[in-house]
Amino acid sequence: MHSSSSIKSSFSKRIVNGKSTDISEFPFIGSISIDYGLNEQICTGSLISSNIIITAASCLYDFRIHKIFDYSKISLKFGSNTIINKEDNVYKPKIIAFHPDYDSSNEYNNIALILLDNPVSSDIAMSAQLYTGKVAESLKVRTAGWGVTTTDNPIIEDLEYSSTLNSIEIIIDTLKNCERAPAKFFGSSGGSICSVNKNNQGICLGDIGNPLTALDGGSNKLVGIASRVTIQADTLKELITGSLSCGKSGIGAIFLHLNYYIDWINETIEKLGGNSISFNQDSNSTDSSKNSDNSTDFSKNSNSSTDSSKNSDTMSSKT
C-alpha cells in the first residue's frame, strides 16, 4: 500500500507483470544496448524500413556529458526474443538524427531516427507499418520490451533486465490527465499519448522506446513509442537510496504519437538516404494534428551534439 505522501520521480529508462511474447508478434522490434563499461543500459527500437530505426532520443543521449552516446557503445539486435548476448544479427548506427526540438530537460519531442550501417534482411525482421487511424481511449493497444519485470527494485545500477521479450496491454487515458500530477512530471506535449497503469502492469526501466501498437488488418501497426515513465518511491529514504517502484496501478507513462511527427519522420529519412516507410492504408481516418513545421540540422559533427536545456545539433554521423 502506498502512503499519501509518496514521492514520485520520472526517469527515462521495464515491463512489470507482463507476459512472455514471441518475436513473431512484434517482428519489427529490436533491443538497443548502450555499453557503460561495468553497466549496460537497455531500451527498444522499431524497424520502420530495412535500414531505419525509430526510438526515443533519450535512449541515445548521454545525460552525463550532454551529447549523443559514442556510436561504438551502441548495438542493436533484431530477430530474437532475447536481448543482445551473441554477436549474430547485431547492427551498429551509421547516423543518428534527433528531433530538432528535443529537450532533454523535460523530454519534449523525445524521438530519434537511426540509419543502420547495414540493412536488416526480411528473414531476420520485418518493418513496421505506421498506424494512421484515430487514437482515442477506446483504442486497444499493446507494448513490448525487455525492461525489468518487478515492481520494486534496488538501486538502478543493480537492475536486471528481462532476458526475454514481454508484452502488456496499455490503457490510454485522456491527455488532460497527462497535464495533472503525477503525469506533470512527464513533460507531455501535443504529440503525447497518455497511459495509466492498471492491475499493477506498466512499463519502467529498460522500456523507453518500446513500440505502442494497435492490431489492424491482422498485424500490429506502430502507433507510438514509449517516451517517459513514472517511478515511485514511497518514502524519502527509498528515493535517496534509489529503491524505486514502477508499474504500479494509478501511475503511468507517456508515449509519443508517431503520426503527429510524420512530416519530420519522412523528411529526415529522405535526408538520411534511408529506405521509405509504409502506412496502414486501410485506416479510415488520420490524425490532423501532425507536426508539419519541422526541420533538422544535419551537421556532420560526429557525436558532438551538446545540450544545456535543448540540443542545437540534432544529428551526428559516424566518422
Secondary structure as a PSIPRED ss2 file (coil, helix, strand):
# PSIPRED VFORMAT (PSIPRED V4.0)

   1 M C   1.000  0.000  0.000
   2 H C   1.000  0.000  0.000
   3 S C   1.000  0.000  0.000
   4 S C   1.000  0.000  0.000
   5 S C   1.000  0.000  0.000
   6 S C   1.000  0.000  0.000
   7 I E   0.000  0.000  1.000
   8 K E   0.000  0.000  1.000
   9 S E   0.000  0.000  1.000
  10 S E   0.000  0.000  1.000
  11 F E   0.000  0.000  1.000
  12 S C   1.000  0.000  0.000
  13 K C   1.000  0.000  0.000
  14 R C   1.000  0.000  0.000
  15 I C   1.000  0.000  0.000
  16 V E   0.000  0.000  1.000
  17 N C   1.000  0.000  0.000
  18 G C   1.000  0.000  0.000
  19 K E   0.000  0.000  1.000
  20 S E   0.000  0.000  1.000
  21 T C   1.000  0.000  0.000
  22 D C   1.000  0.000  0.000
  23 I H   0.000  1.000  0.000
  24 S H   0.000  1.000  0.000
  25 E H   0.000  1.000  0.000
  26 F C   1.000  0.000  0.000
  27 P C   1.000  0.000  0.000
  28 F C   1.000  0.000  0.000
  29 I E   0.000  0.000  1.000
  30 G E   0.000  0.000  1.000
  31 S E   0.000  0.000  1.000
  32 I E   0.000  0.000  1.000
  33 S E   0.000  0.000  1.000
  34 I E   0.000  0.000  1.000
  35 D E   0.000  0.000  1.000
  36 Y C   1.000  0.000  0.000
  37 G C   1.000  0.000  0.000
  38 L C   1.000  0.000  0.000
  39 N C   1.000  0.000  0.000
  40 E E   0.000  0.000  1.000
  41 Q E   0.000  0.000  1.000
  42 I E   0.000  0.000  1.000
  43 C E   0.000  0.000  1.000
  44 T E   0.000  0.000  1.000
  45 G E   0.000  0.000  1.000
  46 S E   0.000  0.000  1.000
  47 L E   0.000  0.000  1.000
  48 I E   0.000  0.000  1.000
  49 S E   0.000  0.000  1.000
  50 S C   1.000  0.000  0.000
  51 N C   1.000  0.000  0.000
  52 I E   0.000  0.000  1.000
  53 I E   0.000  0.000  1.000
  54 I E   0.000  0.000  1.000
  55 T E   0.000  0.000  1.000
  56 A C   1.000  0.000  0.000
  57 A H   0.000  1.000  0.000
  58 S H   0.000  1.000  0.000
  59 C H   0.000  1.000  0.000
  60 L H   0.000  1.000  0.000
  61 Y E   0.000  0.000  1.000
  62 D E   0.000  0.000  1.000
  63 F C   1.000  0.000  0.000
  64 R C   1.000  0.000  0.000
  65 I C   1.000  0.000  0.000
  66 H C   1.000  0.000  0.000
  67 K E   0.000  0.000  1.000
  68 I E   0.000  0.000  1.000
  69 F C   1.000  0.000  0.000
  70 D C   1.000  0.000  0.000
  71 Y H   0.000  1.000  0.000
  72 S H   0.000  1.000  0.000
  73 K H   0.000  1.000  0.000
  74 I E   0.000  0.000  1.000
  75 S E   0.000  0.000  1.000
  76 L E   0.000  0.000  1.000
  77 K E   0.000  0.000  1.000
  78 F E   0.000  0.000  1.000
  79 G C   1.000  0.000  0.000
  80 S C   1.000  0.000  0.000
  81 N C   1.000  0.000  0.000
  82 T E   0.000  0.000  1.000
  83 I C   1.000  0.000  0.000
  84 I C   1.000  0.000  0.000
  85 N C   1.000  0.000  0.000
  86 K C   1.000  0.000  0.000
  87 E C   1.000  0.000  0.000
  88 D C   1.000  0.000  0.000
  89 N C   1.000  0.000  0.000
  90 V E   0.000  0.000  1.000
  91 Y E   0.000  0.000  1.000
  92 K C   1.000  0.000  0.000
  93 P E   0.000  0.000  1.000
  94 K E   0.000  0.000  1.000
  95 I E   0.000  0.000  1.000
  96 I E   0.000  0.000  1.000
  97 A E   0.000  0.000  1.000
  98 F E   0.000  0.000  1.000
  99 H C   1.000  0.000  0.000
 100 P C   1.000  0.000  0.000
 101 D C   1.000  0.000  0.000
 102 Y C   1.000  0.000  0.000
 103 D E   0.000  0.000  1.000
 104 S C   1.000  0.000  0.000
 105 S C   1.000  0.000  0.000
 106 N C   1.000  0.000  0.000
 107 E C   1.000  0.000  0.000
 108 Y E   0.000  0.000  1.000
 109 N C   1.000  0.000  0.000
 110 N C   1.000  0.000  0.000
 111 I C   1.000  0.000  0.000
 112 A E   0.000  0.000  1.000
 113 L E   0.000  0.000  1.000
 114 I E   0.000  0.000  1.000
 115 L E   0.000  0.000  1.000
 116 L E   0.000  0.000  1.000
 117 D C   1.000  0.000  0.000
 118 N C   1.000  0.000  0.000
 119 P C   1.000  0.000  0.000
 120 V C   1.000  0.000  0.000
 121 S C   1.000  0.000  0.000
 122 S C   1.000  0.000  0.000
 123 D C   1.000  0.000  0.000
 124 I C   1.000  0.000  0.000
 125 A C   1.000  0.000  0.000
 126 M C   1.000  0.000  0.000
 127 S C   1.000  0.000  0.000
 128 A C   1.000  0.000  0.000
 129 Q C   1.000  0.000  0.000
 130 L E   0.000  0.000  1.000
 131 Y C   1.000  0.000  0.000
 132 T C   1.000  0.000  0.000
 133 G C   1.000  0.000  0.000
 134 K C   1.000  0.000  0.000
 135 V C   1.000  0.000  0.000
 136 A C   1.000  0.000  0.000
 137 E C   1.000  0.000  0.000
 138 S C   1.000  0.000  0.000
 139 L C   1.000  0.000  0.000
 140 K C   1.000  0.000  0.000
 141 V E   0.000  0.000  1.000
 142 R E   0.000  0.000  1.000
 143 T E   0.000  0.000  1.000
 144 A E   0.000  0.000  1.000
 145 G E   0.000  0.000  1.000
 146 W C   1.000  0.000  0.000
 147 G C   1.000  0.000  0.000
 148 V C   1.000  0.000  0.000
 149 T C   1.000  0.000  0.000
 150 T C   1.000  0.000  0.000
 151 T C   1.000  0.000  0.000
 152 D E   0.000  0.000  1.000
 153 N E   0.000  0.000  1.000
 154 P C   1.000  0.000  0.000
 155 I C   1.000  0.000  0.000
 156 I H   0.000  1.000  0.000
 157 E H   0.000  1.000  0.000
 158 D H   0.000  1.000  0.000
 159 L C   1.000  0.000  0.000
 160 E C   1.000  0.000  0.000
 161 Y C   1.000  0.000  0.000
 162 S C   1.000  0.000  0.000
 163 S C   1.000  0.000  0.000
 164 T E   0.000  0.000  1.000
 165 L C   1.000  0.000  0.000
 166 N E   0.000  0.000  1.000
 167 S E   0.000  0.000  1.000
 168 I E   0.000  0.000  1.000
 169 E E   0.000  0.000  1.000
 170 I E   0.000  0.000  1.000
 171 I E   0.000  0.000  1.000
 172 I E   0.000  0.000  1.000
 173 D E   0.000  0.000  1.000
 174 T C   1.000  0.000  0.000
 175 L H   0.000  1.000  0.000
 176 K H   0.000  1.000  0.000
 177 N H   0.000  1.000  0.000
 178 C H   0.000  1.000  0.000
 179 E C   1.000  0.000  0.000
 180 R C   1.000  0.000  0.000
 181 A C   1.000  0.000  0.000
 182 P C   1.000  0.000  0.000
 183 A H   0.000  1.000  0.000
 184 K H   0.000  1.000  0.000
 185 F H   0.000  1.000  0.000
 186 F H   0.000  1.000  0.000
 187 G C   1.000  0.000  0.000
 188 S C   1.000  0.000  0.000
 189 S C   1.000  0.000  0.000
 190 G C   1.000  0.000  0.000
 191 G C   1.000  0.000  0.000
 192 S E   0.000  0.000  1.000
 193 I E   0.000  0.000  1.000
 194 C E   0.000  0.000  1.000
 195 S E   0.000  0.000  1.000
 196 V E   0.000  0.000  1.000
 197 N C   1.000  0.000  0.000
 198 K E   0.000  0.000  1.000
 199 N C   1.000  0.000  0.000
 200 N C   1.000  0.000  0.000
 201 Q E   0.000  0.000  1.000
 202 G E   0.000  0.000  1.000
 203 I C   1.000  0.000  0.000
 204 C C   1.000  0.000  0.000
 205 L C   1.000  0.000  0.000
 206 G C   1.000  0.000  0.000
 207 D C   1.000  0.000  0.000
 208 I C   1.000  0.000  0.000
 209 G C   1.000  0.000  0.000
 210 N C   1.000  0.000  0.000
 211 P E   0.000  0.000  1.000
 212 L E   0.000  0.000  1.000
 213 T E   0.000  0.000  1.000
 214 A E   0.000  0.000  1.000
 215 L E   0.000  0.000  1.000
 216 D E   0.000  0.000  1.000
 217 G C   1.000  0.000  0.000
 218 G C   1.000  0.000  0.000
 219 S E   0.000  0.000  1.000
 220 N E   0.000  0.000  1.000
 221 K E   0.000  0.000  1.000
 222 L E   0.000  0.000  1.000
 223 V E   0.000  0.000  1.000
 224 G E   0.000  0.000  1.000
 225 I E   0.000  0.000  1.000
 226 A E   0.000  0.000  1.000
 227 S E   0.000  0.000  1.000
 228 R E   0.000  0.000  1.000
 229 V E   0.000  0.000  1.000
 230 T E   0.000  0.000  1.000
 231 I E   0.000  0.000  1.000
 232 Q E   0.000  0.000  1.000
 233 A E   0.000  0.000  1.000
 234 D C   1.000  0.000  0.000
 235 T C   1.000  0.000  0.000
 236 L H   0.000  1.000  0.000
 237 K H   0.000  1.000  0.000
 238 E H   0.000  1.000  0.000
 239 L H   0.000  1.000  0.000
 240 I H   0.000  1.000  0.000
 241 T H   0.000  1.000  0.000
 242 G C   1.000  0.000  0.000
 243 S C   1.000  0.000  0.000
 244 L E   0.000  0.000  1.000
 245 S E   0.000  0.000  1.000
 246 C E   0.000  0.000  1.000
 247 G C   1.000  0.000  0.000
 248 K C   1.000  0.000  0.000
 249 S C   1.000  0.000  0.000
 250 G C   1.000  0.000  0.000
 251 I C   1.000  0.000  0.000
 252 G E   0.000  0.000  1.000
 253 A E   0.000  0.000  1.000
 254 I E   0.000  0.000  1.000
 255 F E   0.000  0.000  1.000
 256 L E   0.000  0.000  1.000
 257 H E   0.000  0.000  1.000
 258 L H   0.000  1.000  0.000
 259 N H   0.000  1.000  0.000
 260 Y H   0.000  1.000  0.000
 261 Y H   0.000  1.000  0.000
 262 I H   0.000  1.000  0.000
 263 D H   0.000  1.000  0.000
 264 W H   0.000  1.000  0.000
 265 I H   0.000  1.000  0.000
 266 N H   0.000  1.000  0.000
 267 E H   0.000  1.000  0.000
 268 T H   0.000  1.000  0.000
 269 I H   0.000  1.000  0.000
 270 E H   0.000  1.000  0.000
 271 K H   0.000  1.000  0.000
 272 L H   0.000  1.000  0.000
 273 G C   1.000  0.000  0.000
 274 G C   1.000  0.000  0.000
 275 N C   1.000  0.000  0.000
 276 S C   1.000  0.000  0.000
 277 I C   1.000  0.000  0.000
 278 S C   1.000  0.000  0.000
 279 F E   0.000  0.000  1.000
 280 N C   1.000  0.000  0.000
 281 Q C   1.000  0.000  0.000
 282 D C   1.000  0.000  0.000
 283 S C   1.000  0.000  0.000
 284 N C   1.000  0.000  0.000
 285 S C   1.000  0.000  0.000
 286 T C   1.000  0.000  0.000
 287 D C   1.000  0.000  0.000
 288 S C   1.000  0.000  0.000
 289 S C   1.000  0.000  0.000
 290 K C   1.000  0.000  0.000
 291 N C   1.000  0.000  0.000
 292 S C   1.000  0.000  0.000
 293 D C   1.000  0.000  0.000
 294 N C   1.000  0.000  0.000
 295 S C   1.000  0.000  0.000
 296 T C   1.000  0.000  0.000
 297 D C   1.000  0.000  0.000
 298 F C   1.000  0.000  0.000
 299 S C   1.000  0.000  0.000
 300 K C   1.000  0.000  0.000
 301 N C   1.000  0.000  0.000
 302 S C   1.000  0.000  0.000
 303 N C   1.000  0.000  0.000
 304 S C   1.000  0.000  0.000
 305 S C   1.000  0.000  0.000
 306 T C   1.000  0.000  0.000
 307 D E   0.000  0.000  1.000
 308 S C   1.000  0.000  0.000
 309 S C   1.000  0.000  0.000
 310 K C   1.000  0.000  0.000
 311 N E   0.000  0.000  1.000
 312 S C   1.000  0.000  0.000
 313 D C   1.000  0.000  0.000
 314 T C   1.000  0.000  0.000
 315 M E   0.000  0.000  1.000
 316 S E   0.000  0.000  1.000
 317 S E   0.000  0.000  1.000
 318 K C   1.000  0.000  0.000
 319 T C   1.000  0.000  0.000
